[in-house]
């Protein structure tokens, strides 16, 4: 462990980015499974989000760390290697299969959404049992493989789920089913956990306190330096249950209490945290990247006020529909509203904003290079940018 009782704000940024794997340059051979494994180990919780205006967010997270990898090969690694599984962790996420026993308390406490139509089914228990019987007999199952069941009428603007889908997701949340794979349309294929997850993970049992300590250790490794709220948020744990566990981890030496210049809350340093002298390179970040997903932490670390505005009415958006932060070395120097216009093979830069204090020309050069690489990886032939601001004009000249 770093023998420090305090770190500067810049050192905290380097520690945090190194913990997420940004202390290494993107590899020349990004499709090597060892690089997939290293990226996943650093992230630990790959939050799933399938908004496809650019590309699904979890694929962007791997791009940020590895560059132009083969997405199909990465998906096969995730779902066929046996090393990972989908679970409710931060949100719906991919985690290590060995995390299955750590999240047992979450599955035990799982409850259906209040809006679930299953609540109103008079034969709910029998219906749910019939789904498990189908999966037992048939194996991998999607909601389309189950008989249709009449449900409530869809209201305008509703995100519609069929009754079979509600049933499958109930069993997934409760741990009765696991996800075998995703189809090309992102639909889940469910199966018995015993056919998806290694027996050694299914058989392992921990009490709740032990599981929470292990989750906090993992969160600390992925954060490097963190407040108690940062640690709690990583696996969406309640702050009341986290505080006693953090004290226990400090006593055993897994965490060290430190102060960070400019932070109003106490911080904790992970036992194996690295503090490189500098962080190099540049990368666009998904809105759901652990570097920025907890907005108070992003503001505390980088002075970066961030909100994703997908659900904000267009007239009230400040930045744009799908805005990605841009990391340059150990700072966030810009943000860009991006869209993949696949029909016309264009990467649309709908807005680009320079952060306060960032150098316009050097940021424009670094961002232009990242946009060219991203467009090439997405097989988009052209980059189109609006030229309203001085920064956008500088960026357009380079593109």
C-alpha positions, 0 to 999 in steps of 0.5 A: 500500500502507498504509505501516504496519509494525504494526496493532492487532487492531481495524485487522486486523479492518477490513482483513480484512472490507474485503477480503471486501467488508464495507466497503460496505453491501448494495446497493439493487439486488442483482441488478445483475451488477456487484454479483455480479461485485464480490462474487465478486471479493472472495471469489475462491474460492466454496466449494461446499457443498450441505447444505440445512438452511438453504440451500446455503452458497455462496448464503449467502455472497452473501446476507451481502454483497448481501442479497436477491438473485435466486438463479436470476439469480446462478446464470445469471451463474455458469454462463452468463457464462463468467467463472467455472468450478468447480475444486478450489481451497480445496475444490470451489469456483467460481473465475474462469475465468482461474484455470484455468491457475493450478490446472493443477498441482493437476489434474496431481497429482490422484489418485482417492480411495483408496476409489474403486471405479475402482481395482479395475476391470480395464478402468479405462482403457477405461471412462474413455476411453468416458466422454470419447467419450460427452461428445465426442459428446453434450455436457453429461453427468450420471452418469445419462446414462451406462450403469449399471455394477455397483459395490460394494454400498452400506453403511449410512451410506455416501455413495453414488456410482455408478461413472459418477459416480466416472468423471466426477469423475475426469475433472473432477479431472484437467481432462479435463472441466469443469462446464457447470452444476448442475441443480436437484438440484445434480447436475453437468453435465459437458462438454469444457473447450473448450466451457465455458472461453474458449480464452485461458485454456485456452491459457495456460501457467505454470510452477508457481512463477508459478502459485503466486505468482499464487494467493498474490496473489489470496489476499492480496487476499481476506484483506487481512492474513494469516499465511503459514498463512492465505495457504496455506489459501486455495487449500489450498497446502502451507506448504512450497511457499508460504514461498519464494513469499511471500518473493518477493512481499515482494521485489517489493512485493506483500506487506509484512511487518507485525506485528499486536497479539496475533498470535504469528506474523508477518503480511503486508499485501496491496499494495492492502489497504484499512483503513477507519476502521470497518466498519458493518452486520451479517450472518449468515455461512455456516460456509464463508465465507472470513471464518471458514473457517480456524478458527485465523484466526477465533479470532485475528481475532475471538476466535471459537472455531468448529467446525461440528458437522454430523458431531458426534453430537447428544449431543456438540454444544456449539452445534448442528447448523448454526450461523452466526456473526453479524457486527456491525460488525467483531466476531462478537457471536453465533452461531445454529443455524438451520433452514429448515422449508419444509414449515411455512414457518418459520425455526427458531432452534433456539439463539442464543448471545451471545458473551462481551463483546457487548451483549445488547440491541443484538446482539438488535436487529441479529440480529432484523433480519437474521433477519427479512430472511433469512426474507423472502428464503427466503419463510418466513412465520414465525420460531420461536425457543426461549426458554431463555436470557436472550439468546433471550428478548430476541431472541424479544421482538423477533421 
